């Protein structure tokens, strides 16, 4: 089993920045893809970014491309999401996820709230 714990959420004004962290523990694998998802009230869960734990390949949703950066620190078993130029529409609960199947991550964190005020 894998445990994922997110942190770094909070309240920020539009145009500001936040960095989310996700610490992984348990039976992790270098074969995993690590993800950040988000879900806003009344909206479906959305894939924001992902990174191959070993390969380092990245993916970004069009809505965040150029503003968000996903990265990982293998020594710390931690994945980050640097969020710049935040917009009110970025307001959501952000979830870390991991797994070997890109479309259906097997492991999920509890989420961290990001609120962007206008």
C-alpha positions in Angstrom: 0.0 0.0 0.0 1.0 3.6 -0.6 0.1 6.6 1.5 0.1 10.1 0.1 -0.1 13.3 2.2 -0.7 16.7 0.6 0.2 20.0 2.1 0.7 23.6 1.1 -2.8 24.7 0.3 -4.2 28.0 1.6 -5.8 31.3 0.7 -4.0 33.6 -1.8 -5.0 36.6 -3.9 -5.2 36.4 -7.7 -1.8 36.6 -9.3 -0.1 35.0 -6.3 1.7 31.7 -5.9 1.5 28.6 -3.8 3.6 25.4 -3.8 1.8 22.1 -3.0 3.7 19.1 -1.6 2.8 15.4 -1.6 4.9 13.0 0.5 4.7 9.4 -0.5 5.3 6.5 1.8 4.8 2.7 1.9 5.3 0.4 -1.1 6.1 3.0 -3.7 7.5 2.2 -7.1 9.7 4.0 -9.6 7.2 2.8 -12.2 4.5 5.1 -10.8 3.1 8.1 -12.5 2.5 10.9 -10.0 -0.5 13.1 -10.5 -2.1 16.3 -9.3 -5.9 16.5 -9.7 -8.3 19.1 -8.6 -12.0 19.3 -8.0 -14.0 22.6 -7.7 -17.5 22.8 -6.3 -20.0 21.7 -8.9 -17.3 20.5 -11.3 -15.8 17.2 -12.3 -12.4 16.1 -11.1 -9.8 17.4 -13.4 -6.3 16.2 -14.1 -3.9 19.2 -13.6 -0.5 17.7 -14.1 1.4 14.5 -13.9 5.0 13.3 -13.9 6.7 9.9 -14.4 8.5 9.1 -11.1 11.5 7.6 -12.9 11.3 9.1 -16.4 10.4 12.6 -15.4 8.0 13.1 -18.3 5.4 15.7 -17.6 1.8 16.5 -18.7 -0.2 19.7 -18.0 -3.8 20.6 -18.6 -4.2 23.4 -21.0 -5.8 25.5 -18.3 -2.6 25.6 -16.2 0.1 25.2 -18.9 2.7 27.9 -18.4 1.6 28.7 -14.9 2.0 25.5 -13.0 5.1 23.2 -12.7 5.2 19.7 -11.4 8.4 18.3 -10.1 9.7 15.5 -7.8 12.4 15.0 -5.3 13.3 11.3 -5.3 15.4 11.5 -2.1 12.4 12.9 -0.2 9.8 10.8 -2.0 7.9 14.1 -2.6 6.1 15.6 -5.6 5.5 19.3 -5.8 3.1 21.5 -7.7 4.4 25.1 -8.1 1.4 27.3 -8.9 2.0 30.8 -10.2 -0.2 33.5 -11.5 -3.1 32.0 -9.7 -6.7 32.8 -10.9 -10.0 32.5 -9.0 -10.9 29.6 -11.3 -8.0 27.7 -9.8 -9.9 27.4 -6.5 -10.4 23.7 -5.8 -9.4 20.9 -3.6 -6.1 19.6 -4.9 -5.4 15.9 -4.7 -2.1 14.0 -5.1 -2.4 10.5 -6.7 -0.1 7.7 -7.8 -0.2 4.5 -9.8 1.0 2.5 -12.8 -2.1 3.1 -14.8 -2.1 6.7 -16.0 -5.9 7.0 -16.5 -6.8 5.4 -13.1 -4.3 6.1 -10.3 -4.7 3.5 -7.5 -3.6 5.7 -4.6 -4.9 9.1 -3.5 -4.2 11.6 -0.8 -6.9 13.4 1.2 -6.6 16.7 -0.6 -5.6 20.2 0.3 -7.8 23.3 -0.3 -6.6 26.1 -2.5 -8.6 29.3 -2.5 -7.8 32.2 -4.8 -9.6 35.4 -4.1 -10.2 38.1 -6.7 
